[in-house]
């Protein structure tokens, strides 16, 4: 999945593989809220909720901390998004790391 635009922040990818188990949106769990879909920050690995969720923790994290890249943390999905360049791409995997 790509558009005609290229992400200029790929050098900020530190985390590509999803954790083996994900309890949910880290911030929603703290406040007792719900989420629709989960996203993972590709800079630090933080799990947040999507923009269809009430609290939009993934995009809030991107704005507040300056980590522009996130990927879907939903089973079977491999897409990623750059909030700054507004471009989608296939999330890269590191050799030997399970999805």
Buried (B, 14 or more C-beta within 10 A) or exposed (E): EEEEEEBEBBEBBEBBBBEEEBEBBBBBEEEEBEBEBBBBBBBEBBBBBBEEBEBBBBBBBBEEEEBBBBBBBBEEBBBBBBBEBEBBBEBEEEEEEEE
